[in-house]
Structures are given as C-alpha cells and as structure tokens.
Amino acid sequence: MKTFLKRLGLVLFLLLALIAWVFLPWVGALALAVLLALWLGLTRRGGQARSVAGVGISTLPQRLGSSAVIVVGIAGVVGVLVALLAMAEGYSETLRKSGGPDTAIVLRGASAAEVSSVLSRDDITQIGQAAGVARSDKGEPLVSAETVVAANLPVKGGAKDEEGSVQFRGVGDEAFLVRPQVRLIEGRRFQPGLRELIVGKGAARQFNGLTVGKEIRLGNQTWTVTGVFATGDAMESELWADATVLADAFRRGSSRNSVTVRLTGADAFTAFKDSLAANPQLKVDATTTLAFFAKQSEGMTKVLRWIGTVVGAIMAVGAIFGALNTMFAAVATRAREIATLRAIGFPGVPVVVAVMLETMLLAALGGLVGGAVAYLLFNGHAASTMAAGSVGKLSFELRVSGQLLWEGLKWALAIGFIGGLFPAVRAASVPVTTALREL
C-alpha cells in the first residue's frame, strides 16, 4: 500500500509539474534556472547533487550511442513540431499584415466574406461620405470599391489538367492610395478599360502563365499580364484588374462586393462605424482590416496548430520511452556507484537531481538541435493553402519565430523531465544492499 501511494504521489506530482510547465513563460523558466543554480552552488545538498551529476555527465562520451537516442529522438519531435507550427504562424502572420487599425472594410450586413457581399453604387457613395474617412489632396474620399471573383488557373508542378482557384480582384486607382504598400516589382499597371491585369508575386509563384506579356484565359476572355506586384501580405496571392472591366466580364453589373476605406487615423474607426450605423439607408457592417483578416485566419490557424500538437504528442511518446529505457540502463550500470554514495551519507534528493540534470541536459541539446534544423530548413519556406473551400489559394511563408523555438524547447525539456524522473526516483529509492548486489 505504501509503495502504491508513493507511485500515485509521483504521478500526481508529474501531472501538476507538466501543467505548470505548459503555461510557464520564458521569464519564469529563467527564474527557475537561476534558483536551481543558486541551490547547486550555495547549499550542501546542492553541492552533492553537482558532484554526482558531474560524474554522470563526464561518462556521456562512453555512452555515446545510448545518449544519442535521447538527443536524436527529441530533436525529431521538436523539429517536426516547430515546422508544423511554423505553418500556422506564417499563415496567421500573412493575414495579420494584410490589415491595419487605420483602414476599414465595409460589407453588406451579415456577410462573412467579400464574395457573399453585394453593395450598390448608392451604398458606395454614402460610405464615402461617412465621418472619419480620409481624403486625397484633391479632396476626394479615399474609398476603394472592389469586386472579388474566383478564377481557375493551372497549378505549377501539378498534374497536366490540375487547376487551382485564385482570387481575382477588380479595383480602381483608389486601391493604390488606400493600400500604399502595393508596389510594382516588374512591368506596369493595367490600363483602365482594357482586359489587362497585374499579378501578386505569390500568385505568380503558384500558377503557370503569370509572367509579364503572357495572355491567360479567365472568365471566357483573354487577359494580358502587364505587371507583378508585391505587398508583403495576403494580397500577393491575388490578380488585380480594372473593376469595371472585371465586373462586365463576370456579369456583376455596377455592384461591388466590398469597400475598403482609409481613415483619418486609428481613433476614427468608432466615429466611422457609428456614422454608418446611423444612416437608415445603409445595411452594412464595418470592421477594421486588422480585425477582419485576423478573424479570417482564426479557423485555419487553429487547425494547423492542432495538427502540429497531435503529431508532436504522438512522436513525443516514442521519445519518452526512448529516454526512459536509456536512463534506466544508465542508472543500472551506475547502481554500485550510486549505492556507495548513499552509503557514505549522500541523501536521496541529490541523487534524484543529479540524474535529472543529466537527462535534462540531453533533452535541452535535442531541443536546440531540432529547433535549429527547423529554422534552417523551414523559416521563409514558401507554402500555400489548398483552394478547396476558399476563394483562392493563399500563398505565405513559414515563420519560425522565437516564440515557436521556445515552445519546442519546452517540449524537449518536458520529455526529458518525464524520461528522467522515474529512473532518478528508482536510483534514490532502491535499498543500498540491493543496489550493491545488482552488478
């Protein structure tokens, strides 16, 4: 019964420690490391733990093969986890950069996306007259009424007949004033009234035929590519053309899907939204572009993070068993040494800490290796969403941030903690006489 209670207490301690570790910021981890260093350096038991750990760590080169099992296993877990989470981070970051607090997007009331919204010419005119709208040097409201449709293009690197969906946006000159981050990196702008278009560099990377001077078939009509533009956000995955020409080609009439507005400042949004709500002729919803694109990214970001976490957890189970086997074997080979230390007066706590320090050192090394590999291979790597279920493929770059590297290191240390705790407790709890007879 006593043994059962000890094991139950150990399991409960492990669960509580892992829960606390999950929510611990890097500052808290640094504080724990400082406290541990002070305990090792300033207390008698800490000195004993340091001595035992030093002996164990010094023998690691002699146990290179078994130690490598821990390092490689944990490095694999961290590398895969960080790479998968980098997809979610890159996707979310691309959409977040597409908006700001000083611009707003207006859709028909209750519309969840641009393609499901319809705004009349009268709606657009009244939106431009609302409070808080910035004006150009000529005194004209900085309002961009836009049409959004989906078009199909052959995918680069796909099967012969494979096509993907691309977002095709109809705009006017106002779009370039509302979004000053748009810059041409090749060719020229499209000319109003002509079936010409410019392509985002992300779209050019994903689809065939999107090079300057090429003609492509969209909406049963032929369009000429005149330029390539960059924005550093989700707009790079789109095609842009004259709004009137695009609306005629896709039979959208004079209506538009959305209106993007530049405000006089971030603090002007409330006045702008209230002005629209007070107009009985308008049935629209206004959101800052920052909030709009952040909401657009929520669903996919959660899915990608869940996939990364589940895959990482499955791999972590294997790494934990590898660490357990390795550390149990290491403790068994040092049974007499540990028993001798305990016989001459070393208590159990320094022994537990010493074994844990050895395991955590190997885990930290594995976490650093896995994070470094993920950063070198995947940071900035181009990717895109699937076209199914969305208006178009979104091109983005994987982003291995410092926060993701810290999450990977936390996973590594958690695996090392679990893998080292049980062998460490066994080393400190086996009777001295039994341990001396084990070898």
C-alpha positions as CSV (number, residue, x, y, z in Angstrom):
1,M,0.0,0.0,0.0
2,K,2.8,2.3,0.9
3,T,4.5,1.7,-2.5
4,F,1.3,2.3,-4.3
5,L,0.8,5.7,-2.6
6,K,4.3,6.7,-3.4
7,R,3.8,5.9,-7.1
8,L,0.4,7.7,-7.1
9,G,2.0,10.8,-5.5
10,L,4.8,10.7,-8.1
11,V,2.3,10.6,-11.0
12,L,0.3,13.4,-9.5
13,F,3.5,15.5,-9.0
14,L,4.4,14.8,-12.6
15,L,0.9,15.9,-13.9
16,L,1.0,19.1,-11.8
17,A,4.5,19.9,-12.9
18,L,3.6,19.5,-16.6
19,I,0.5,21.6,-16.3
20,A,2.5,24.4,-14.7
21,W,5.3,24.0,-17.3
22,V,2.8,24.4,-20.2
23,F,1.8,27.9,-19.0
24,L,5.3,29.0,-17.8
25,P,6.7,31.9,-19.8
26,W,10.4,32.0,-20.7
27,V,11.0,34.5,-17.8
28,G,9.6,32.0,-15.3
29,A,11.8,29.3,-16.8
30,L,14.8,31.6,-16.5
31,A,13.9,32.3,-12.8
32,L,13.7,28.5,-12.1
33,A,17.1,28.0,-13.7
34,V,18.7,30.8,-11.6
35,L,17.2,29.3,-8.4
36,L,18.5,25.9,-9.3
37,A,22.0,27.3,-10.0
38,L,21.9,29.1,-6.6
39,W,20.8,25.9,-4.9
40,L,23.6,23.9,-6.6
41,G,26.2,26.4,-5.8
42,L,25.3,27.6,-2.3
43,T,23.8,24.6,-0.4
44,R,25.4,21.4,0.9
45,R,22.9,19.1,-0.8
46,G,23.2,21.2,-4.0
47,G,27.0,20.6,-3.9
48,Q,26.4,16.9,-3.5
49,A,24.0,16.9,-6.5
50,R,26.5,18.8,-8.5
51,S,29.3,16.3,-7.7
52,V,27.1,13.3,-8.7
53,A,25.9,15.0,-11.8
54,G,29.4,15.9,-12.8
55,V,30.5,12.2,-12.6
56,G,27.5,11.1,-14.7
57,I,27.9,13.8,-17.4
58,S,31.7,13.1,-17.6
59,T,30.8,9.5,-18.7
60,L,28.4,10.6,-21.5
61,P,31.1,10.1,-24.2
62,Q,31.4,6.5,-23.1
63,R,27.7,6.1,-23.6
64,L,27.5,8.0,-26.8
65,G,25.2,5.6,-28.6
66,S,22.5,5.4,-25.9
67,S,22.8,9.2,-25.2
68,A,22.3,9.9,-28.9
69,V,19.0,8.0,-28.7
70,I,17.6,10.7,-26.4
71,V,19.1,13.6,-28.4
72,V,18.0,12.4,-31.8
73,G,14.6,11.3,-30.7
74,I,13.8,14.7,-29.0
75,A,15.4,16.6,-31.9
76,G,13.0,14.9,-34.3
77,V,10.0,15.7,-32.1
78,V,11.0,19.4,-31.8
79,G,11.9,19.7,-35.5
80,V,8.5,18.3,-36.7
81,L,6.6,20.2,-34.1
82,V,8.2,23.6,-34.9
83,A,7.9,23.1,-38.6
84,L,4.2,22.3,-38.4
85,L,3.5,25.2,-36.0
86,A,5.5,27.5,-38.4
87,M,2.8,26.9,-41.0
88,A,0.2,28.2,-38.6
89,E,2.4,31.1,-37.6
90,G,3.2,32.0,-41.2
91,Y,-0.4,31.8,-42.4
92,S,-1.7,33.9,-39.5
93,E,1.1,36.5,-39.8
94,T,0.4,36.9,-43.6
95,L,-3.2,37.7,-42.9
96,R,-2.5,39.9,-39.9
97,K,-0.1,42.0,-42.1
98,S,-2.9,42.5,-44.6
99,G,-4.8,44.9,-42.4
100,G,-4.3,47.8,-40.0
101,P,-6.2,49.8,-37.5
102,D,-6.4,52.9,-39.7
103,T,-8.2,51.2,-42.6
104,A,-11.7,49.6,-42.6
105,I,-13.6,47.2,-44.8
106,V,-17.3,47.5,-45.3
107,L,-19.5,44.6,-46.3
108,R,-23.3,44.1,-46.7
109,G,-24.8,43.3,-43.3
110,A,-24.3,39.7,-42.1
111,S,-21.9,38.9,-44.8
112,A,-19.0,36.7,-43.6
113,A,-16.7,37.2,-46.6
114,E,-16.3,39.6,-49.5
115,V,-17.7,37.1,-52.1
116,S,-21.0,36.9,-50.3
117,S,-21.5,40.7,-50.0
118,V,-23.1,43.0,-52.6
119,L,-23.0,46.8,-52.4
120,S,-24.8,49.1,-54.8
121,R,-23.4,52.3,-56.2
122,D,-25.6,54.4,-53.8
123,D,-24.2,52.4,-50.9
124,I,-20.6,53.1,-52.0
125,T,-21.3,56.9,-52.4
126,Q,-22.8,57.1,-48.9
127,I,-20.0,55.1,-47.4
128,G,-17.5,57.7,-48.8
129,Q,-19.4,60.5,-47.1
130,A,-19.3,58.9,-43.6
131,A,-17.4,60.6,-40.7
132,G,-13.7,59.6,-40.3
133,V,-12.9,58.9,-44.0
134,A,-9.6,60.3,-45.1
135,R,-9.4,62.4,-48.2
136,S,-6.8,62.8,-51.0
137,D,-5.0,66.0,-52.0
138,K,-7.9,66.7,-54.3
139,G,-10.4,66.4,-51.5
140,E,-11.8,63.1,-52.7
141,P,-12.6,60.3,-50.2
142,L,-10.1,57.5,-50.1
143,V,-12.6,54.8,-50.7
144,S,-11.9,51.7,-52.9
145,A,-15.0,49.9,-54.1
146,E,-13.9,46.4,-55.2
147,T,-15.2,43.3,-57.0
148,V,-13.9,39.9,-56.0
149,V,-14.4,36.7,-58.0
150,A,-12.8,33.3,-58.2
151,A,-10.9,32.1,-61.3
152,N,-9.1,28.9,-62.2
153,L,-5.6,28.6,-63.4
154,P,-3.2,25.7,-63.9
155,V,-1.1,25.0,-60.8
156,K,2.7,24.9,-61.1
157,G,4.1,21.4,-60.5
158,G,0.7,19.8,-60.6
159,A,-0.8,17.2,-62.9
160,K,-1.4,18.1,-66.6
161,D,-5.0,19.2,-66.1
162,E,-4.8,20.2,-62.4
163,E,-6.2,23.7,-61.7
164,G,-6.4,25.8,-58.6
165,S,-8.6,28.7,-57.6
166,V,-7.1,32.2,-57.5
167,Q,-8.8,35.4,-56.1
168,F,-9.4,37.9,-58.9
169,R,-9.9,41.5,-57.6
170,G,-11.4,44.4,-59.6
171,V,-10.0,47.7,-58.4
172,G,-9.6,51.3,-59.4
173,D,-6.8,53.9,-58.9
174,E,-8.2,54.4,-55.3
175,A,-7.0,50.9,-54.3
176,F,-3.3,52.0,-54.6
177,L,-4.0,55.1,-52.4
178,V,-5.9,53.0,-49.8
179,R,-3.1,50.4,-49.8
180,P,0.2,52.3,-50.2
181,Q,2.2,49.1,-49.5
182,V,1.4,47.9,-53.0
183,R,4.4,48.3,-55.2
184,L,5.2,47.1,-58.8
185,I,8.3,44.9,-58.9
186,E,8.0,44.2,-62.6
187,G,6.2,45.6,-65.6
188,R,3.5,48.3,-65.4
189,R,-0.1,48.8,-64.1
190,F,-3.1,47.7,-66.1
191,Q,-4.8,50.4,-68.2
192,P,-8.5,51.2,-67.3
193,G,-10.9,49.9,-69.8
194,L,-8.6,47.1,-71.1
195,R,-8.5,43.4,-70.3
196,E,-5.2,43.7,-68.6
197,L,-4.1,42.6,-65.1
198,I,-1.3,42.6,-62.6
199,V,-0.4,39.6,-60.5
200,G,0.9,39.2,-57.0
201,K,4.3,37.6,-56.7
202,G,2.7,34.9,-54.5
203,A,0.2,34.0,-57.3
204,A,3.0,34.1,-59.9
205,R,4.8,31.5,-57.8
206,Q,1.8,29.2,-57.5
207,F,0.3,29.3,-61.0
208,N,1.5,28.8,-64.6
209,G,1.4,31.6,-67.2
210,L,1.5,34.6,-64.8
211,T,4.5,36.3,-66.4
212,V,4.6,39.8,-67.9
213,G,3.5,39.8,-71.5
214,K,1.7,36.5,-71.3
215,E,-2.0,36.1,-72.2
216,I,-4.3,33.9,-70.0
217,R,-7.9,32.8,-70.2
218,L,-10.2,33.9,-67.4
219,G,-14.0,34.2,-67.5
220,N,-14.1,33.1,-71.1
221,Q,-12.0,36.0,-72.1
222,T,-8.3,36.6,-72.7
223,W,-6.4,38.9,-70.4
224,T,-2.8,40.2,-70.7
225,V,-0.5,40.2,-67.8
226,T,1.2,43.6,-67.6
227,G,3.0,43.6,-64.2
228,V,3.9,41.8,-61.0
229,F,3.3,43.5,-57.6
230,A,4.4,42.8,-54.0
231,T,2.7,43.8,-50.8
232,G,4.2,41.5,-48.1
233,D,0.7,40.3,-47.2
234,A,-2.2,38.2,-48.4
235,M,-2.8,40.5,-51.4
236,E,0.2,38.9,-53.1
237,S,-1.9,35.8,-53.8
238,E,-4.3,37.8,-55.9
239,L,-4.8,39.1,-59.5
240,W,-5.9,42.7,-59.9
241,A,-7.6,44.3,-62.9
242,D,-9.8,47.3,-63.7
243,A,-13.0,46.9,-61.6
244,T,-15.4,47.9,-64.4
245,V,-13.8,45.5,-67.0
246,L,-13.8,42.6,-64.5
247,A,-17.5,43.3,-63.5
248,D,-18.5,43.2,-67.2
249,A,-16.5,40.0,-67.9
250,F,-18.1,38.2,-65.0
251,R,-21.6,39.8,-65.3
252,R,-21.6,41.6,-62.0
253,G,-23.1,44.9,-63.2
254,S,-22.4,48.1,-61.3
255,S,-22.4,46.5,-57.9
256,R,-19.3,45.8,-55.9
257,N,-18.5,43.2,-53.2
258,S,-16.7,45.4,-50.6
259,V,-15.4,48.9,-49.9
260,T,-12.0,49.4,-48.3
261,V,-11.6,52.8,-46.6
262,R,-8.6,54.7,-45.4
263,L,-9.5,56.5,-42.1
264,T,-8.1,59.7,-40.8
265,G,-6.5,57.7,-38.0
266,A,-6.9,54.6,-35.9
267,D,-9.1,56.6,-33.4
268,A,-11.5,57.5,-36.2
269,F,-13.0,54.0,-36.7
270,T,-15.6,54.3,-33.9
271,A,-16.9,57.6,-35.5
272,F,-16.9,56.0,-38.9
273,K,-18.8,52.9,-37.8
274,D,-21.3,54.9,-35.8
275,S,-21.9,57.1,-38.8
276,L,-22.7,54.1,-41.0
277,A,-25.0,52.7,-38.3
278,A,-26.9,56.0,-38.0
279,N,-27.6,56.0,-41.8
280,P,-31.0,54.3,-42.3
281,Q,-30.3,53.8,-46.0
282,L,-27.3,51.6,-45.3
283,K,-27.4,48.0,-44.1
284,V,-23.7,47.3,-43.8
285,D,-21.1,46.1,-41.3
286,A,-17.7,47.8,-40.9
287,T,-14.6,46.3,-39.4
288,T,-11.0,47.4,-39.2
289,T,-9.0,45.5,-41.8
290,L,-6.8,44.3,-38.9
291,A,-9.7,42.6,-37.2
292,F,-11.2,41.4,-40.4
293,F,-8.1,39.5,-41.6
294,A,-7.3,38.3,-38.1
295,K,-10.7,36.7,-37.9
296,Q,-10.2,35.2,-41.4
297,S,-7.1,33.4,-40.1
298,E,-8.6,32.0,-36.9
299,G,-10.0,28.8,-38.2
300,M,-7.1,27.6,-40.3
301,T,-4.6,28.7,-37.7
302,K,-6.4,26.5,-35.1
303,V,-6.5,23.5,-37.4
304,L,-2.8,23.8,-38.2
305,R,-1.8,24.2,-34.5
306,W,-3.9,21.2,-33.6
307,I,-2.3,19.1,-36.3
308,G,1.1,20.1,-35.1
309,T,0.3,19.4,-31.5
310,V,-1.2,16.0,-32.1
311,V,1.7,14.9,-34.4
312,G,4.2,16.2,-31.9
313,A,2.5,14.4,-29.0
314,I,2.5,11.1,-30.8
315,M,6.2,11.4,-31.6
316,A,6.8,12.6,-28.0
317,V,5.5,9.3,-26.6
318,G,8.2,7.4,-28.6
319,A,10.9,9.9,-27.4
320,I,9.8,9.5,-23.8
321,F,10.1,5.7,-24.0
322,G,13.5,6.1,-25.6
323,A,14.6,8.4,-22.8
324,L,13.2,6.0,-20.1
325,N,15.0,3.0,-21.5
326,T,18.2,4.9,-21.8
327,M,18.2,6.4,-18.4
328,F,17.1,3.2,-16.7
329,A,20.0,1.5,-18.4
330,A,22.4,4.3,-17.3
331,V,21.2,4.1,-13.7
332,A,21.6,0.3,-13.7
333,T,25.2,0.5,-14.9
334,R,25.9,3.0,-12.1
335,A,24.0,1.1,-9.4
336,R,27.0,0.3,-7.3
337,E,28.4,3.8,-7.6
338,I,25.1,5.4,-6.5
339,A,24.7,2.9,-3.7
340,T,28.2,3.7,-2.5
341,L,27.4,7.4,-2.4
342,R,24.3,6.8,-0.5
343,A,26.1,4.5,1.9
344,I,28.6,7.2,2.8
345,G,25.9,9.8,3.5
346,F,24.5,11.2,0.3
347,P,20.7,11.6,0.7
348,G,18.2,10.7,-2.0
349,V,17.5,14.3,-3.2
350,P,20.9,15.0,-4.6
351,V,20.8,11.6,-6.4
352,V,17.4,12.4,-8.0
353,V,18.6,15.9,-9.0
354,A,21.8,14.6,-10.5
355,V,20.1,12.0,-12.7
356,M,17.5,14.6,-13.7
357,L,20.2,17.1,-14.6
358,E,21.9,14.6,-16.9
359,T,18.6,13.8,-18.7
360,M,17.6,17.4,-19.0
361,L,21.0,18.3,-20.4
362,L,20.5,15.7,-23.2
363,A,16.9,16.9,-23.7
364,A,17.9,20.5,-24.0
365,L,20.6,19.6,-26.5
366,G,18.0,17.7,-28.6
367,G,15.6,20.6,-28.4
368,L,18.3,23.1,-29.6
369,V,19.3,20.8,-32.4
370,G,15.7,20.2,-33.5
371,G,14.9,24.0,-33.3
372,A,18.0,24.9,-35.3
373,V,17.2,22.4,-38.0
374,A,13.6,23.6,-38.3
375,Y,14.8,27.2,-38.5
376,L,17.4,26.5,-41.2
377,L,15.1,24.3,-43.3
378,F,11.7,25.9,-43.0
379,N,11.9,29.6,-42.0
380,G,10.8,31.6,-45.0
381,H,9.9,28.5,-47.0
382,A,7.0,29.2,-49.4
383,A,3.7,27.4,-49.0
384,S,0.1,27.8,-49.9
385,T,-3.3,26.8,-48.7
386,M,-5.5,24.3,-50.7
387,A,-8.0,26.0,-53.0
388,A,-10.9,23.8,-51.8
389,G,-13.3,25.6,-49.5
390,S,-11.9,29.0,-50.1
391,V,-12.0,31.7,-52.8
392,G,-8.4,31.1,-53.8
393,K,-5.1,29.7,-52.8
394,L,-3.3,31.9,-50.2
395,S,0.5,32.0,-50.7
396,F,2.5,32.5,-47.5
397,E,5.9,31.8,-46.0
398,L,6.5,29.6,-43.0
399,R,7.7,31.6,-40.0
400,V,9.9,30.1,-37.3
401,S,9.6,32.7,-34.6
402,G,11.4,33.0,-31.3
403,Q,8.2,32.0,-29.5
404,L,8.0,28.8,-31.5
405,L,11.6,27.9,-30.7
406,W,10.8,28.4,-27.1
407,E,7.7,26.2,-27.4
408,G,9.9,23.5,-29.0
409,L,12.5,23.8,-26.2
410,K,9.7,23.5,-23.6
411,W,8.5,20.3,-25.2
412,A,12.1,18.9,-25.2
413,L,12.6,19.7,-21.5
414,A,9.2,18.2,-20.7
415,I,10.1,15.0,-22.5
416,G,13.4,14.9,-20.6
417,F,11.7,15.5,-17.3
418,I,9.3,12.6,-17.8
419,G,12.0,10.3,-19.2
420,G,14.4,11.1,-16.3
421,L,12.1,11.3,-13.3
422,F,11.2,7.6,-12.8
423,P,14.8,6.3,-13.3
424,A,16.0,9.1,-10.9
425,V,13.5,8.2,-8.2
426,R,14.3,4.5,-8.6
427,A,18.1,5.2,-8.2
428,A,17.4,7.1,-5.0
429,S,14.9,4.6,-3.5
430,V,16.4,1.2,-4.1
431,P,17.8,-0.2,-0.9
432,V,21.6,0.2,-0.7
433,T,22.2,-3.5,-0.1
434,T,20.0,-4.5,-3.1
435,A,21.8,-2.0,-5.3
436,L,25.2,-3.3,-4.3
437,R,24.2,-6.8,-5.3
438,E,22.7,-5.8,-8.7
439,L,26.1,-5.9,-10.6
